[in-house]
Amino acid sequence: MSEMSDFQRKFLAHGLGQKLWTQEEFDQHLSEAKAQIMAVAIETSRTAIMIEREACAELVDKLASLEEEGETCTALKNAAEAIRDRIPSQRQ
């Protein structure tokens, strides 16, 4: 990492001498940023779960295709569909 210039050190130490936000404004912006980060984290987690769920269902489908038609094959196909339908509102 490179050394900071004199300007950078002074700026970080003293800023511009102006108050950019009040503490209340800062807290409000910080709360909004945290809420946005949480929303993205939740959506990312949901997407990851759906991707993993679909991968599991595909694996069970492959196992079903290796079976002769019958109870085991039907049970595996049903299991794959149940995995996909775990959270129907998220299914596309």
C-alpha positions in Angstrom: 0.0 0.0 0.0 1.4 3.4 -0.9 2.0 6.3 1.5 -0.6 9.0 1.8 0.2 12.4 0.6 0.3 15.4 2.9 -3.1 16.5 1.5 -4.7 13.2 2.2 -3.4 13.1 5.7 -4.6 16.6 6.4 -7.9 16.0 4.8 -8.5 12.8 6.8 -7.4 14.5 10.0 -9.3 17.8 9.6 -11.6 17.5 6.6 -12.7 20.7 5.0 -13.8 22.3 8.2 -17.4 22.0 7.2 -20.0 19.9 8.8 -21.4 17.7 6.0 -24.3 16.2 8.0 -25.8 16.6 11.4 -25.6 13.5 13.6 -29.3 13.0 13.1 -28.9 13.1 9.3 -25.9 10.8 9.4 -27.9 8.3 11.6 -30.8 8.4 9.2 -28.6 7.8 6.1 -26.8 5.0 8.0 -30.1 3.4 8.8 -31.2 3.6 5.2 -27.9 2.1 4.0 -28.2 -0.8 6.5 -31.8 -1.5 5.4 -30.7 -1.6 1.8 -27.8 -3.9 2.6 -30.1 -6.2 4.5 -32.6 -6.3 1.6 -29.9 -7.3 -0.8 -28.6 -9.9 1.6 -32.1 -11.4 2.1 -32.8 -11.5 -1.7 -29.3 -13.0 -2.3 -29.9 -15.7 0.3 -33.4 -16.5 -1.2 -31.8 -16.8 -4.7 -29.0 -19.0 -3.4 -31.6 -21.3 -1.7 -33.6 -21.6 -4.9 -30.5 -22.4 -6.9 -29.5 -25.1 -4.4 -33.1 -26.4 -4.2 -33.2 -26.8 -8.1 -29.8 -28.5 -8.1 -31.1 -31.0 -5.5 -34.3 -31.6 -7.5 -32.2 -32.2 -10.7 -30.1 -34.7 -8.8 -33.2 -36.6 -7.6 -34.6 -36.5 -11.2 -31.3 -38.1 -12.4 -31.7 -40.8 -9.8 -35.3 -41.4 -10.9 -34.1 -41.7 -14.5 -31.8 -44.5 -13.5 -34.6 -46.5 -11.9 -37.0 -48.8 -13.7 -40.6 -47.5 -13.9 -42.3 -48.4 -10.6 -42.7 -47.3 -7.0 -39.1 -46.1 -6.5 -39.0 -44.2 -9.7 -42.4 -42.5 -9.0 -41.3 -41.7 -5.4 -38.1 -40.1 -6.7 -40.0 -38.0 -9.2 -42.5 -37.0 -6.5 -39.6 -36.1 -4.2 -38.0 -33.9 -6.9 -41.3 -32.1 -7.5 -41.7 -31.6 -3.7 -38.3 -30.1 -3.5 -39.2 -27.6 -6.3 -42.5 -26.8 -4.6 -41.0 -26.2 -1.2 -41.7 -22.4 -1.5 -44.2 -22.1 -4.4 -44.3 -18.3 -4.3 -40.6 -18.3 -5.3 -40.9 -20.8 -8.1 -40.7 -19.2 -11.5 
